[in-house]
Amino acid sequence: MERRHVQDYTPQLPVRTLLSSDRRVALRSSPSPSLPVSARRPRLLDQVRAAIRVKHYSIRIEESYINWIRRFILFHGKQHPAEMGEPEVGQFLSHLTVKGKVAASTQNQALSALLFLYRTVLGQELGRVEDVARAKAPV
């Protein structure tokens, strides 16, 4: 029996075939066999990760931005950010201050993550976010 090194081991995923008119295409554990992997659009958070990596941001920034964007989406009942705008961003930031009692720098970091999402990933310009309860900066 041949011994394999850990580095050589790659788990074998179930293979499904998608019949094309002229050839067969093998897909490995594809969640939706109706579309090939290359034809599907990446999920929103994967798009954010890719945009952050293109700009060579720190891995800590990536983790932080993903966390803030995820919290924003969950706060609004899993509504897609493209369907929301300034009022929803304002509600989220106010919620952080009033209910979460976060510091001013934390609120600014959440705002930066959402601005990155809208400007860079979604290609939408957010207007002025108004009516936000601002956290007080430490004295």
Secondary structure, 3 states (H helix, E strand, C coil): CCCCCHHHCCCCCCEEEEECCCCEEEEECCCCCCCCHHHCCCCHHHHHHHHHHHCCCCHHHHHHHHHHHHHHHHHCCCCCHHHCCHHHHHHHHHHHHHCCCCCHHHHHHHHHHHHHHHHHHCCCCCCCCCCCCCCCCCC
